[in-house]
Every structure is written in structure tokens, then in C-alpha cells.
């Protein structure tokens, strides 16, 4: 166990907090991500021609 605070009770409380947070992330993380994906606006799709690489041109010429 890594020591973050001088007093042992604070280190124990911090470890418990990290444990609870990691358990919540494991239990509810996928639900939060799904909700965030639903709430974000969808980006416009590019056409096939837009996705093709364009040749580089020499700007110095």
C-alpha cells in the first residue's frame, strides 16, 4: 500500500474511496459511455471521394 498521507486513517480512507470508485466504474461505466454516445451530436459522414488521399503538391514551385 502506497503512503499518500501522513496519517494512516487518511490513507485508509483514500484507499476505500479508490476501491469504491473503481467498483462503480466497473458496474456503471458502460451505461455512462452509452449515454454519452447518445447525447453527442453525430458528425456528418464524408463521401468516398473525400476520404481518398490527395497528392502532395510542391508549394515552392
N, C-alpha and C positions, 0 to 999 in steps of 0.2 A: 504494500500500500504506500503510495507516494504521499509525502507530507506537504500539504498546501498551506496550512495554518499552524500557528504555534500551539494552540490549544487542541487537545485530542477530540474534544466534543465537536469542534467546528469541522475538523477533518472527517469525523464520522457522519455529521450532518451533510457535508458536501458529497460524500460517497453515496449516501442514501438518495440524495437528490439526483445524482447522475444515474443511479440504478433505476429510479422511478421514471426519469425522462427517457432512458433507453427502452424501458418496457413499454412506455406509451408510444414511442416511435415505432416499435415493432408491431404493436397491436393496431394502431390507428394511422400509421404513416401512409399506407396505400389509399386510405379513404381521403386523406388530406390532399395527396397528389392528384387523385381523380377529380376532386372538387376544384383544385387549381386549374387543371386542364380544361374543365368545363367552363370556368369563368373567364379564361383568357380568350381574347378575340382571335379568330382564325386568320392566318396570313393568306394573302392571295397566292394562288398557285401560278407558277411560271409555265409558259408553254415550252414545248420540247426544244424549239429553236433558241429560246433564251438560255437554256441550260448548257448548250454546246459551247465549247471553249472557243474564244475568239483569238485569231492570230495576233501576236505581239507586233507592234509597228515601231520602227526606229524614229523617235521624236527628233533626233538630232539632224536627220537628213532633210 
